[in-house]
Amino acid sequence: MSRGFQENRVSRFGEKLRSLRTHNSMTLQELAIALGHSAHGYISELEAGKKQPTIVLVLRVSRLFDVTTDELLRDDLEIML
């Protein structure tokens, strides 16, 4: 790794996920089910920044809300709602 390398952080993923969910008038439970989860606890922890998303989840969110994975994962990019 070079000294100039900066780690790409995904610290805003939860914030972006919450924005997408609320913009689409979805509850945590509705989003969890749409993403293939039976309970909303994991989604709640993602939104709170307590958990990091899996690649599979990022792809599902991207498809569900028609946004790019870059928009979801790159903190320097905003999601156009």
mmCIF file of the N, C-alpha and C atoms, coordinates in Angstrom:
data_MODEL
# 
_entry.id   MODEL 
# 
loop_
_atom_site.group_PDB 
_atom_site.id 
_atom_site.type_symbol 
_atom_site.label_atom_id 
_atom_site.label_alt_id 
_atom_site.label_comp_id 
_atom_site.label_asym_id 
_atom_site.label_entity_id 
_atom_site.label_seq_id 
_atom_site.pdbx_PDB_ins_code 
_atom_site.Cartn_x 
_atom_site.Cartn_y 
_atom_site.Cartn_z 
_atom_site.occupancy 
_atom_site.B_iso_or_equiv 
_atom_site.pdbx_formal_charge 
_atom_site.auth_seq_id 
_atom_site.auth_comp_id 
_atom_site.auth_asym_id 
_atom_site.auth_atom_id 
_atom_site.pdbx_PDB_model_num 
ATOM 1   N N  . MET A 1 1  ? 0.833   -1.166  0.000  1.00 0.00 ? 1  MET A N  1 
ATOM 2   C CA . MET A 1 1  ? 0.000   0.000   0.000  1.00 0.00 ? 1  MET A CA 1 
ATOM 3   C C  . MET A 1 1  ? 0.886   1.241   0.000  1.00 0.00 ? 1  MET A C  1 
ATOM 4   N N  . SER A 1 2  ? 0.528   2.208   -0.795 1.00 0.00 ? 2  SER A N  1 
ATOM 5   C CA . SER A 1 2  ? 1.315   3.424   -0.847 1.00 0.00 ? 2  SER A CA 1 
ATOM 6   C C  . SER A 1 2  ? 0.891   4.373   0.266  1.00 0.00 ? 2  SER A C  1 
ATOM 7   N N  . ARG A 1 3  ? 1.785   5.288   0.594  1.00 0.00 ? 3  ARG A N  1 
ATOM 8   C CA . ARG A 1 3  ? 1.491   6.261   1.647  1.00 0.00 ? 3  ARG A CA 1 
ATOM 9   C C  . ARG A 1 3  ? 0.325   7.166   1.292  1.00 0.00 ? 3  ARG A C  1 
ATOM 10  N N  . GLY A 1 4  ? 0.133   7.464   0.010  1.00 0.00 ? 4  GLY A N  1 
ATOM 11  C CA . GLY A 1 4  ? -0.922  8.362   -0.417 1.00 0.00 ? 4  GLY A CA 1 
ATOM 12  C C  . GLY A 1 4  ? -2.296  7.719   -0.464 1.00 0.00 ? 4  GLY A C  1 
ATOM 13  N N  . PHE A 1 5  ? -2.353  6.424   -0.245 1.00 0.00 ? 5  PHE A N  1 
ATOM 14  C CA . PHE A 1 5  ? -3.628  5.708   -0.308 1.00 0.00 ? 5  PHE A CA 1 
ATOM 15  C C  . PHE A 1 5  ? -4.538  6.156   0.826  1.00 0.00 ? 5  PHE A C  1 
ATOM 16  N N  . GLN A 1 6  ? -5.764  6.499   0.486  1.00 0.00 ? 6  GLN A N  1 
ATOM 17  C CA . GLN A 1 6  ? -6.758  6.834   1.502  1.00 0.00 ? 6  GLN A CA 1 
ATOM 18  C C  . GLN A 1 6  ? -7.824  5.757   1.492  1.00 0.00 ? 6  GLN A C  1 
ATOM 19  N N  . GLU A 1 7  ? -8.125  5.254   2.653  1.00 0.00 ? 7  GLU A N  1 
ATOM 20  C CA . GLU A 1 7  ? -9.154  4.228   2.780  1.00 0.00 ? 7  GLU A CA 1 
ATOM 21  C C  . GLU A 1 7  ? -10.505 4.822   2.413  1.00 0.00 ? 7  GLU A C  1 
ATOM 22  N N  . ASN A 1 8  ? -11.230 4.137   1.533  1.00 0.00 ? 8  ASN A N  1 
ATOM 23  C CA . ASN A 1 8  ? -12.584 4.577   1.186  1.00 0.00 ? 8  ASN A CA 1 
ATOM 24  C C  . ASN A 1 8  ? -13.503 4.164   2.316  1.00 0.00 ? 8  ASN A C  1 
ATOM 25  N N  . ARG A 1 9  ? -14.020 5.127   3.021  1.00 0.00 ? 9  ARG A N  1 
ATOM 26  C CA . ARG A 1 9  ? -14.896 4.840   4.148  1.00 0.00 ? 9  ARG A CA 1 
ATOM 27  C C  . ARG A 1 9  ? -16.346 4.846   3.704  1.00 0.00 ? 9  ARG A C  1 
ATOM 28  N N  . VAL A 1 10 ? -17.133 4.040   4.336  1.00 0.00 ? 10 VAL A N  1 
ATOM 29  C CA . VAL A 1 10 ? -18.564 3.994   4.033  1.00 0.00 ? 10 VAL A CA 1 
ATOM 30  C C  . VAL A 1 10 ? -19.356 4.432   5.265  1.00 0.00 ? 10 VAL A C  1 
ATOM 31  N N  . SER A 1 11 ? -18.879 5.468   5.906  1.00 0.00 ? 11 SER A N  1 
ATOM 32  C CA . SER A 1 11 ? -19.513 5.904   7.143  1.00 0.00 ? 11 SER A CA 1 
ATOM 33  C C  . SER A 1 11 ? -20.890 6.527   6.924  1.00 0.00 ? 11 SER A C  1 
ATOM 34  N N  . ARG A 1 12 ? -21.200 6.934   5.712  1.00 0.00 ? 12 ARG A N  1 
ATOM 35  C CA . ARG A 1 12 ? -22.496 7.564   5.442  1.00 0.00 ? 12 ARG A CA 1 
ATOM 36  C C  . ARG A 1 12 ? -23.529 6.595   4.864  1.00 0.00 ? 12 ARG A C  1 
ATOM 37  N N  . PHE A 1 13 ? -23.193 5.328   4.735  1.00 0.00 ? 13 PHE A N  1 
ATOM 38  C CA . PHE A 1 13 ? -24.130 4.370   4.149  1.00 0.00 ? 13 PHE A CA 1 
ATOM 39  C C  . PHE A 1 13 ? -25.456 4.365   4.899  1.00 0.00 ? 13 PHE A C  1 
ATOM 40  N N  . GLY A 1 14 ? -25.404 4.287   6.219  1.00 0.00 ? 14 GLY A N  1 
ATOM 41  C CA . GLY A 1 14 ? -26.628 4.240   7.020  1.00 0.00 ? 14 GLY A CA 1 
ATOM 42  C C  . GLY A 1 14 ? -27.479 5.477   6.846  1.00 0.00 ? 14 GLY A C  1 
ATOM 43  N N  . GLU A 1 15 ? -26.835 6.627   6.810  1.00 0.00 ? 15 GLU A N  1 
ATOM 44  C CA . GLU A 1 15 ? -27.546 7.893   6.598  1.00 0.00 ? 15 GLU A CA 1 
ATOM 45  C C  . GLU A 1 15 ? -28.249 7.891   5.234  1.00 0.00 ? 15 GLU A C  1 
ATOM 46  N N  . LYS A 1 16 ? -27.551 7.412   4.226  1.00 0.00 ? 16 LYS A N  1 
ATOM 47  C CA . LYS A 1 16 ? -28.128 7.365   2.876  1.00 0.00 ? 16 LYS A CA 1 
ATOM 48  C C  . LYS A 1 16 ? -29.264 6.352   2.803  1.00 0.00 ? 16 LYS A C  1 
ATOM 49  N N  . LEU A 1 17 ? -29.092 5.218   3.465  1.00 0.00 ? 17 LEU A N  1 
ATOM 50  C CA . LEU A 1 17 ? -30.136 4.205   3.484  1.00 0.00 ? 17 LEU A CA 1 
ATOM 51  C C  . LEU A 1 17 ? -31.401 4.756   4.145  1.00 0.00 ? 17 LEU A C  1 
ATOM 52  N N  . ARG A 1 18 ? -31.238 5.443   5.266  1.00 0.00 ? 18 ARG A N  1 
ATOM 53  C CA . ARG A 1 18 ? -32.380 6.044   5.958  1.00 0.00 ? 18 ARG A CA 1 
ATOM 54  C C  . ARG A 1 18 ? -33.074 7.070   5.063  1.00 0.00 ? 18 ARG A C  1 
ATOM 55  N N  . SER A 1 19 ? -32.301 7.890   4.364  1.00 0.00 ? 19 SER A N  1 
ATOM 56  C CA . SER A 1 19 ? -32.888 8.889   3.460  1.00 0.00 ? 19 SER A CA 1 
ATOM 57  C C  . SER A 1 19 ? -33.697 8.231   2.351  1.00 0.00 ? 19 SER A C  1 
ATOM 58  N N  . LEU A 1 20 ? -33.151 7.180   1.776  1.00 0.00 ? 20 LEU A N  1 
ATOM 59  C CA . LEU A 1 20 ? -33.866 6.471   0.710  1.00 0.00 ? 20 LEU A CA 1 
ATOM 60  C C  . LEU A 1 20 ? -35.157 5.854   1.243  1.00 0.00 ? 20 LEU A C  1 
ATOM 61  N N  . ARG A 1 21 ? -35.060 5.239   2.408  1.00 0.00 ? 21 ARG A N  1 
ATOM 62  C CA . ARG A 1 21 ? -36.237 4.586   3.015  1.00 0.00 ? 21 ARG A CA 1 
ATOM 63  C C  . ARG A 1 21 ? -37.326 5.604   3.311  1.00 0.00 ? 21 ARG A C  1 
ATOM 64  N N  . THR A 1 22 ? -36.966 6.705   3.964  1.00 0.00 ? 22 THR A N  1 
ATOM 65  C CA . THR A 1 22 ? -37.979 7.687   4.332  1.00 0.00 ? 22 THR A CA 1 
ATOM 66  C C  . THR A 1 22 ? -38.520 8.419   3.107  1.00 0.00 ? 22 THR A C  1 
ATOM 67  N N  . HIS A 1 23 ? -37.664 8.685   2.134  1.00 0.00 ? 23 HIS A N  1 
ATOM 68  C CA . HIS A 1 23 ? -38.122 9.337   0.899  1.00 0.00 ? 23 HIS A CA 1 
ATOM 69  C C  . HIS A 1 23 ? -39.165 8.483   0.178  1.00 0.00 ? 23 HIS A C  1 
ATOM 70  N N  . ASN A 1 24 ? -39.037 7.168   0.318  1.00 0.00 ? 24 ASN A N  1 
ATOM 71  C CA . ASN A 1 24 ? -39.968 6.233   -0.309 1.00 0.00 ? 24 ASN A CA 1 
ATOM 72  C C  . ASN A 1 24 ? -41.061 5.768   0.642  1.00 0.00 ? 24 ASN A C  1 
ATOM 73  N N  . SER A 1 25 ? -41.220 6.469   1.750  1.00 0.00 ? 25 SER A N  1 
ATOM 74  C CA . SER A 1 25 ? -42.278 6.204   2.746  1.00 0.00 ? 25 SER A CA 1 
ATOM 75  C C  . SER A 1 25 ? -42.334 4.743   3.168  1.00 0.00 ? 25 SER A C  1 
ATOM 76  N N  . MET A 1 26 ? -41.157 4.185   3.469  1.00 0.00 ? 26 MET A N  1 
ATOM 77  C CA . MET A 1 26 ? -41.082 2.790   3.907  1.00 0.00 ? 26 MET A CA 1 
ATOM 78  C C  . MET A 1 26 ? -40.746 2.734   5.395  1.00 0.00 ? 26 MET A C  1 
ATOM 79  N N  . THR A 1 27 ? -41.323 1.765   6.076  1.00 0.00 ? 27 THR A N  1 
ATOM 80  C CA . THR A 1 27 ? -40.937 1.512   7.461  1.00 0.00 ? 27 THR A CA 1 
ATOM 81  C C  . THR A 1 27 ? -39.677 0.649   7.448  1.00 0.00 ? 27 THR A C  1 
ATOM 82  N N  . LEU A 1 28 ? -39.056 0.539   8.611  1.00 0.00 ? 28 LEU A N  1 
ATOM 83  C CA . LEU A 1 28 ? -37.895 -0.348  8.722  1.00 0.00 ? 28 LEU A CA 1 
ATOM 84  C C  . LEU A 1 28 ? -38.283 -1.783  8.359  1.00 0.00 ? 28 LEU A C  1 
ATOM 85  N N  . GLN A 1 29 ? -39.445 -2.217  8.825  1.00 0.00 ? 29 GLN A N  1 
ATOM 86  C CA . GLN A 1 29 ? -39.895 -3.580  8.549  1.00 0.00 ? 29 GLN A CA 1 
ATOM 87  C C  . GLN A 1 29 ? -40.141 -3.790  7.054  1.00 0.00 ? 29 GLN A C  1 
ATOM 88  N N  . GLU A 1 30 ? -40.763 -2.824  6.389  1.00 0.00 ? 30 GLU A N  1 
ATOM 89  C CA . GLU A 1 30 ? -41.009 -2.945  4.951  1.00 0.00 ? 30 GLU A CA 1 
ATOM 90  C C  . GLU A 1 30 ? -39.700 -3.025  4.168  1.00 0.00 ? 30 GLU A C  1 
ATOM 91  N N  . LEU A 1 31 ? -38.736 -2.206  4.568  1.00 0.00 ? 31 LEU A N  1 
ATOM 92  C CA . LEU A 1 31 ? -37.440 -2.244  3.887  1.00 0.00 ? 31 LEU A CA 1 
ATOM 93  C C  . LEU A 1 31 ? -36.739 -3.570  4.134  1.00 0.00 ? 31 LEU A C  1 
ATOM 94  N N  . ALA A 1 32 ? -36.778 -4.029  5.371  1.00 0.00 ? 32 ALA A N  1 
ATOM 95  C CA . ALA A 1 32 ? -36.148 -5.309  5.704  1.00 0.00 ? 32 ALA A CA 1 
ATOM 96  C C  . ALA A 1 32 ? -36.713 -6.426  4.828  1.00 0.00 ? 32 ALA A C  1 
ATOM 97  N N  . ILE A 1 33 ? -38.015 -6.487  4.705  1.00 0.00 ? 33 ILE A N  1 
ATOM 98  C CA . ILE A 1 33 ? -38.658 -7.530  3.891  1.00 0.00 ? 33 ILE A CA 1 
ATOM 99  C C  . ILE A 1 33 ? -38.277 -7.369  2.426  1.00 0.00 ? 33 ILE A C  1 
ATOM 100 N N  . ALA A 1 34 ? -38.270 -6.133  1.929  1.00 0.00 ? 34 ALA A N  1 
ATOM 101 C CA . ALA A 1 34 ? -37.907 -5.890  0.527  1.00 0.00 ? 34 ALA A CA 1 
ATOM 102 C C  . ALA A 1 34 ? -36.465 -6.304  0.233  1.00 0.00 ? 34 ALA A C  1 
ATOM 103 N N  . LEU A 1 35 ? -35.613 -6.276  1.261  1.00 0.00 ? 35 LEU A N  1 
ATOM 104 C CA . LEU A 1 35 ? -34.209 -6.651  1.091  1.00 0.00 ? 35 LEU A CA 1 
ATOM 105 C C  . LEU A 1 35 ? -33.932 -8.102  1.466  1.00 0.00 ? 35 LEU A C  1 
ATOM 106 N N  . GLY A 1 36 ? -34.999 -8.846  1.783  1.00 0.00 ? 36 GLY A N  1 
ATOM 107 C CA . GLY A 1 36 ? -34.844 -10.272 2.055  1.00 0.00 ? 36 GLY A CA 1 
ATOM 108 C C  . GLY A 1 36 ? -34.551 -10.629 3.497  1.00 0.00 ? 36 GLY A C  1 
ATOM 109 N N  . HIS A 1 37 ? -34.842 -9.739  4.435  1.00 0.00 ? 37 HIS A N  1 
ATOM 110 C CA . HIS A 1 37 ? -34.641 -10.008 5.855  1.00 0.00 ? 37 HIS A CA 1 
ATOM 111 C C  . HIS A 1 37 ? -35.999 -10.157 6.531  1.00 0.00 ? 37 HIS A C  1 
ATOM 112 N N  . SER A 1 38 ? -36.058 -10.999 7.538  1.00 0.00 ? 38 SER A N  1 
ATOM 113 C CA . SER A 1 38 ? -37.337 -11.226 8.210  1.00 0.00 ? 38 SER A CA 1 
ATOM 114 C C  . SER A 1 38 ? -37.583 -10.228 9.335  1.00 0.00 ? 38 SER A C  1 
ATOM 115 N N  . ALA A 1 39 ? -36.519 -9.623  9.844  1.00 0.00 ? 39 ALA A N  1 
ATOM 116 C CA . ALA A 1 39 ? -36.668 -8.655  10.937 1.00 0.00 ? 39 ALA A CA 1 
ATOM 117 C C  . ALA A 1 39 ? -35.920 -7.375  10.596 1.00 0.00 ? 39 ALA A C  1 
ATOM 118 N N  . HIS A 1 40 ? -36.331 -6.287  11.221 1.00 0.00 ? 40 HIS A N  1 
ATOM 119 C CA . HIS A 1 40 ? -35.757 -4.988  10.884 1.00 0.00 ? 40 HIS A CA 1 
ATOM 120 C C  . HIS A 1 40 ? -34.530 -4.603  11.715 1.00 0.00 ? 40 HIS A C  1 
ATOM 121 N N  . GLY A 1 41 ? -34.139 -5.415  12.669 1.00 0.00 ? 41 GLY A N  1 
ATOM 122 C CA . GLY A 1 41 ? -33.014 -5.086  13.554 1.00 0.00 ? 41 GLY A CA 1 
ATOM 123 C C  . GLY A 1 41 ? -31.714 -4.797  12.815 1.00 0.00 ? 41 GLY A C  1 
ATOM 124 N N  . TYR A 1 42 ? -31.379 -5.612  11.835 1.00 0.00 ? 42 TYR A N  1 
ATOM 125 C CA . TYR A 1 42 ? -30.150 -5.428  11.063 1.00 0.00 ? 42 TYR A CA 1 
ATOM 126 C C  . TYR A 1 42 ? -30.193 -4.107  10.299 1.00 0.00 ? 42 TYR A C  1 
ATOM 127 N N  . ILE A 1 43 ? -31.337 -3.787  9.705  1.00 0.00 ? 43 ILE A N  1 
ATOM 128 C CA . ILE A 1 43 ? -31.490 -2.544  8.947  1.00 0.00 ? 43 ILE A CA 1 
ATOM 129 C C  . ILE A 1 43 ? -31.354 -1.355  9.894  1.00 0.00 ? 43 ILE A C  1 
ATOM 130 N N  . SER A 1 44 ? -31.937 -1.440  11.061 1.00 0.00 ? 44 SER A N  1 
ATOM 131 C CA . SER A 1 44 ? -31.839 -0.387  12.061 1.00 0.00 ? 44 SER A CA 1 
ATOM 132 C C  . SER A 1 44 ? -30.374 -0.150  12.459 1.00 0.00 ? 44 SER A C  1 
ATOM 133 N N  . GLU A 1 45 ? -29.625 -1.226  12.645 1.00 0.00 ? 45 GLU A N  1 
ATOM 134 C CA . GLU A 1 45 ? -28.208 -1.106  13.001 1.00 0.00 ? 45 GLU A CA 1 
ATOM 135 C C  . GLU A 1 45 ? -27.390 -0.516  11.858 1.00 0.00 ? 45 GLU A C  1 
ATOM 136 N N  . LEU A 1 46 ? -27.749 -0.841  10.622 1.00 0.00 ? 46 LEU A N  1 
ATOM 137 C CA . LEU A 1 46 ? -27.081 -0.233  9.465  1.00 0.00 ? 46 LEU A CA 1 
ATOM 138 C C  . LEU A 1 46 ? -27.314 1.272   9.445  1.00 0.00 ? 46 LEU A C  1 
ATOM 139 N N  . GLU A 1 47 ? -28.572 1.663   9.620  1.00 0.00 ? 47 GLU A N  1 
ATOM 140 C CA . GLU A 1 47 ? -28.918 3.079   9.593  1.00 0.00 ? 47 GLU A CA 1 
ATOM 141 C C  . GLU A 1 47 ? -28.231 3.851   10.717 1.00 0.00 ? 47 GLU A C  1 
ATOM 142 N N  . ALA A 1 48 ? -28.032 3.216   11.840 1.00 0.00 ? 48 ALA A N  1 
ATOM 143 C CA . ALA A 1 48 ? -27.390 3.861   12.989 1.00 0.00 ? 48 ALA A CA 1 
ATOM 144 C C  . ALA A 1 48 ? -25.866 3.854   12.870 1.00 0.00 ? 48 ALA A C  1 
ATOM 145 N N  . GLY A 1 49 ? -25.344 3.171   11.857 1.00 0.00 ? 49 GLY A N  1 
ATOM 146 C CA . GLY A 1 49 ? -23.900 3.104   11.676 1.00 0.00 ? 49 GLY A CA 1 
ATOM 147 C C  . GLY A 1 49 ? -23.209 2.087   12.566 1.00 0.00 ? 49 GLY A C  1 
ATOM 148 N N  . LYS A 1 50 ? -23.983 1.214   13.187 1.00 0.00 ? 50 LYS A N  1 
ATOM 149 C CA . LYS A 1 50 ? -23.421 0.192   14.075 1.00 0.00 ? 50 LYS A CA 1 
ATOM 150 C C  . LYS A 1 50 ? -22.904 -1.020  13.309 1.00 0.00 ? 50 LYS A C  1 
ATOM 151 N N  . LYS A 1 51 ? -23.416 -1.230  12.117 1.00 0.00 ? 51 LYS A N  1 
ATOM 152 C CA . LYS A 1 51 ? -23.004 -2.352  11.262 1.00 0.00 ? 51 LYS A CA 1 
ATOM 153 C C  . LYS A 1 51 ? -22.603 -1.821  9.905  1.00 0.00 ? 51 LYS A C  1 
ATOM 154 N N  . GLN A 1 52 ? -21.737 -2.555  9.229  1.00 0.00 ? 52 GLN A N  1 
ATOM 155 C CA . GLN A 1 52 ? -21.353 -2.237  7.861  1.00 0.00 ? 52 GLN A CA 1 
ATOM 156 C C  . GLN A 1 52 ? -22.124 -3.176  6.929  1.00 0.00 ? 52 GLN A C  1 
ATOM 157 N N  . PRO A 1 53 ? -22.525 -2.690  5.755  1.00 0.00 ? 53 PRO A N  1 
ATOM 158 C CA . PRO A 1 53 ? -23.316 -3.520  4.843  1.00 0.00 ? 53 PRO A CA 1 
ATOM 159 C C  . PRO A 1 53 ? -22.465 -4.573  4.148  1.00 0.00 ? 53 PRO A C  1 
ATOM 160 N N  . THR A 1 54 ? -23.097 -5.677  3.797  1.00 0.00 ? 54 THR A N  1 
ATOM 161 C CA . THR A 1 54 ? -22.440 -6.684  2.976  1.00 0.00 ? 54 THR A CA 1 
ATOM 162 C C  . THR A 1 54 ? -22.550 -6.257  1.513  1.00 0.00 ? 54 THR A C  1 
ATOM 163 N N  . ILE A 1 55 ? -21.743 -6.847  0.681  1.00 0.00 ? 55 ILE A N  1 
ATOM 164 C CA . ILE A 1 55 ? -21.799 -6.543  -0.754 1.00 0.00 ? 55 ILE A CA 1 
ATOM 165 C C  . ILE A 1 55 ? -23.173 -6.892  -1.310 1.00 0.00 ? 55 ILE A C  1 
ATOM 166 N N  . VAL A 1 56 ? -23.708 -8.016  -0.894 1.00 0.00 ? 56 VAL A N  1 
ATOM 167 C CA . VAL A 1 56 ? -25.029 -8.452  -1.368 1.00 0.00 ? 56 VAL A CA 1 
ATOM 168 C C  . VAL A 1 56 ? -26.091 -7.425  -0.992 1.00 0.00 ? 56 VAL A C  1 
ATOM 169 N N  . LEU A 1 57 ? -26.040 -6.925  0.232  1.00 0.00 ? 57 LEU A N  1 
ATOM 170 C CA . LEU A 1 57 ? -27.030 -5.943  0.668  1.00 0.00 ? 57 LEU A CA 1 
ATOM 171 C C  . LEU A 1 57 ? -26.891 -4.647  -0.143 1.00 0.00 ? 57 LEU A C  1 
ATOM 172 N N  . VAL A 1 58 ? -25.675 -4.196  -0.371 1.00 0.00 ? 58 VAL A N  1 
ATOM 173 C CA . VAL A 1 58 ? -25.459 -2.974  -1.162 1.00 0.00 ? 58 VAL A CA 1 
ATOM 174 C C  . VAL A 1 58 ? -26.066 -3.137  -2.551 1.00 0.00 ? 58 VAL A C  1 
ATOM 175 N N  . LEU A 1 59 ? -25.864 -4.282  -3.164 1.00 0.00 ? 59 LEU A N  1 
ATOM 176 C CA . LEU A 1 59 ? -26.432 -4.536  -4.488 1.00 0.00 ? 59 LEU A CA 1 
ATOM 177 C C  . LEU A 1 59 ? -27.959 -4.547  -4.444 1.00 0.00 ? 59 LEU A C  1 
ATOM 178 N N  . ARG A 1 60 ? -28.533 -5.137  -3.410 1.00 0.00 ? 60 ARG A N  1 
ATOM 179 C CA . ARG A 1 60 ? -30.003 -5.163  -3.285 1.00 0.00 ? 60 ARG A CA 1 
ATOM 180 C C  . ARG A 1 60 ? -30.571 -3.759  -3.099 1.00 0.00 ? 60 ARG A C  1 
ATOM 181 N N  . VAL A 1 61 ? -29.915 -2.955  -2.267 1.00 0.00 ? 61 VAL A N  1 
ATOM 182 C CA . VAL A 1 61 ? -30.364 -1.576  -2.048 1.00 0.00 ? 61 VAL A CA 1 
ATOM 183 C C  . VAL A 1 61 ? -30.256 -0.787  -3.349 1.00 0.00 ? 61 VAL A C  1 
ATOM 184 N N  . SER A 1 62 ? -29.167 -0.975  -4.053 1.00 0.00 ? 62 SER A N  1 
ATOM 185 C CA . SER A 1 62 ? -28.948 -0.291  -5.332 1.00 0.00 ? 62 SER A CA 1 
ATOM 186 C C  . SER A 1 62 ? -30.062 -0.597  -6.319 1.00 0.00 ? 62 SER A C  1 
ATOM 187 N N  . ARG A 1 63 ? -30.416 -1.860  -6.424 1.00 0.00 ? 63 ARG A N  1 
ATOM 188 C CA . ARG A 1 63 ? -31.490 -2.263  -7.350 1.00 0.00 ? 63 ARG A CA 1 
ATOM 189 C C  . ARG A 1 63 ? -32.858 -1.780  -6.888 1.00 0.00 ? 63 ARG A C  1 
ATOM 190 N N  . LEU A 1 64 ? -33.113 -1.900  -5.599 1.00 0.00 ? 64 LEU A N  1 
ATOM 191 C CA . LEU A 1 64 ? -34.417 -1.525  -5.051 1.00 0.00 ? 64 LEU A CA 1 
ATOM 192 C C  . LEU A 1 64 ? -34.713 -0.043  -5.268 1.00 0.00 ? 64 LEU A C  1 
ATOM 193 N N  . PHE A 1 65 ? -33.720 0.798   -5.036 1.00 0.00 ? 65 PHE A N  1 
ATOM 194 C CA . PHE A 1 65 ? -33.942 2.241   -5.106 1.00 0.00 ? 65 PHE A CA 1 
ATOM 195 C C  . PHE A 1 65 ? -33.388 2.872   -6.386 1.00 0.00 ? 65 PHE A C  1 
ATOM 196 N N  . ASP A 1 66 ? -32.879 2.064   -7.288 1.00 0.00 ? 66 ASP A N  1 
ATOM 197 C CA . ASP A 1 66 ? -32.347 2.544   -8.564 1.00 0.00 ? 66 ASP A CA 1 
ATOM 198 C C  . ASP A 1 66 ? -31.294 3.632   -8.370 1.00 0.00 ? 66 ASP A C  1 
ATOM 199 N N  . VAL A 1 67 ? -30.304 3.316   -7.536 1.00 0.00 ? 67 VAL A N  1 
ATOM 200 C CA . VAL A 1 67 ? -29.150 4.192   -7.326 1.00 0.00 ? 67 VAL A CA 1 
ATOM 201 C C  . VAL A 1 67 ? -27.895 3.369   -7.575 1.00 0.00 ? 67 VAL A C  1 
ATOM 202 N N  . THR A 1 68 ? -26.782 4.033   -7.823 1.00 0.00 ? 68 THR A N  1 
ATOM 203 C CA . THR A 1 68 ? -25.548 3.297   -8.076 1.00 0.00 ? 68 THR A CA 1 
ATOM 204 C C  . THR A 1 68 ? -24.908 2.872   -6.756 1.00 0.00 ? 68 THR A C  1 
ATOM 205 N N  . THR A 1 69 ? -24.094 1.849   -6.841 1.00 0.00 ? 69 THR A N  1 
ATOM 206 C CA . THR A 1 69 ? -23.359 1.426   -5.651 1.00 0.00 ? 69 THR A CA 1 
ATOM 207 C C  . THR A 1 69 ? -22.372 2.513   -5.233 1.00 0.00 ? 69 THR A C  1 
ATOM 208 N N  . ASP A 1 70 ? -21.835 3.252   -6.185 1.00 0.00 ? 70 ASP A N  1 
ATOM 209 C CA . ASP A 1 70 ? -20.951 4.375   -5.841 1.00 0.00 ? 70 ASP A CA 1 
ATOM 210 C C  . ASP A 1 70 ? -21.688 5.402   -4.996 1.00 0.00 ? 70 ASP A C  1 
ATOM 211 N N  . GLU A 1 71 ? -22.921 5.723   -5.372 1.00 0.00 ? 71 GLU A N  1 
ATOM 212 C CA . GLU A 1 71 ? -23.700 6.695   -4.598 1.00 0.00 ? 71 GLU A CA 1 
ATOM 213 C C  . GLU A 1 71 ? -23.912 6.202   -3.165 1.00 0.00 ? 71 GLU A C  1 
ATOM 214 N N  . LEU A 1 72 ? -24.078 4.910   -3.008 1.00 0.00 ? 72 LEU A N  1 
ATOM 215 C CA . LEU A 1 72 ? -24.300 4.340   -1.684 1.00 0.00 ? 72 LEU A CA 1 
ATOM 216 C C  . LEU A 1 72 ? -23.026 4.281   -0.854 1.00 0.00 ? 72 LEU A C  1 
ATOM 217 N N  . LEU A 1 73 ? -21.923 3.937   -1.485 1.00 0.00 ? 73 LEU A N  1 
ATOM 218 C CA . LEU A 1 73 ? -20.708 3.638   -0.743 1.00 0.00 ? 73 LEU A CA 1 
ATOM 219 C C  . LEU A 1 73 ? -19.716 4.793   -0.615 1.00 0.00 ? 73 LEU A C  1 
ATOM 220 N N  . ARG A 1 74 ? -19.714 5.685   -1.557 1.00 0.00 ? 74 ARG A N  1 
ATOM 221 C CA . ARG A 1 74 ? -18.745 6.779   -1.500 1.00 0.00 ? 74 ARG A CA 1 
ATOM 222 C C  . ARG A 1 74 ? -19.317 7.944   -0.695 1.00 0.00 ? 74 ARG A C  1 
ATOM 223 N N  . ASP A 1 75 ? -18.639 8.273   0.378  1.00 0.00 ? 75 ASP A N  1 
ATOM 224 C CA . ASP A 1 75 ? -19.096 9.345   1.254  1.00 0.00 ? 75 ASP A CA 1 
ATOM 225 C C  . ASP A 1 75 ? -19.103 10.704  0.564  1.00 0.00 ? 75 ASP A C  1 
ATOM 226 N N  . ASP A 1 76 ? -18.286 10.859  -0.473 1.00 0.00 ? 76 ASP A N  1 
ATOM 227 C CA . ASP A 1 76 ? -18.199 12.155  -1.161 1.00 0.00 ? 76 ASP A CA 1 
ATOM 228 C C  . ASP A 1 76 ? -19.279 12.331  -2.219 1.00 0.00 ? 76 ASP A C  1 
ATOM 229 N N  . LEU A 1 77 ? -20.092 11.322  -2.465 1.00 0.00 ? 77 LEU A N  1 
ATOM 230 C CA . LEU A 1 77 ? -21.169 11.429  -3.435 1.00 0.00 ? 77 LEU A CA 1 
ATOM 231 C C  . LEU A 1 77 ? -22.522 11.493  -2.725 1.00 0.00 ? 77 LEU A C  1 
ATOM 232 N N  . GLU A 1 78 ? -23.386 12.342  -3.239 1.00 0.00 ? 78 GLU A N  1 
ATOM 233 C CA . GLU A 1 78 ? -24.739 12.449  -2.700 1.00 0.00 ? 78 GLU A CA 1 
ATOM 234 C C  . GLU A 1 78 ? -25.703 11.640  -3.568 1.00 0.00 ? 78 GLU A C  1 
ATOM 235 N N  . ILE A 1 79 ? -26.771 11.182  -2.977 1.00 0.00 ? 79 ILE A N  1 
ATOM 236 C CA . ILE A 1 79 ? -27.822 10.486  -3.698 1.00 0.00 ? 79 ILE A CA 1 
ATOM 237 C C  . ILE A 1 79 ? -28.823 11.539  -4.159 1.00 0.00 ? 79 ILE A C  1 
ATOM 238 N N  . MET A 1 80 ? -29.154 11.488  -5.430 1.00 0.00 ? 80 MET A N  1 
ATOM 239 C CA . MET A 1 80 ? -30.132 12.428  -5.966 1.00 0.00 ? 80 MET A CA 1 
ATOM 240 C C  . MET A 1 80 ? -31.520 11.840  -5.760 1.00 0.00 ? 80 MET A C  1 
ATOM 241 N N  . LEU A 1 81 ? -32.292 12.442  -4.862 1.00 0.00 ? 81 LEU A N  1 
ATOM 242 C CA . LEU A 1 81 ? -33.638 11.956  -4.559 1.00 0.00 ? 81 LEU A CA 1 
ATOM 243 C C  . LEU A 1 81 ? -34.655 12.654  -5.431 1.00 0.00 ? 81 LEU A C  1 
# 
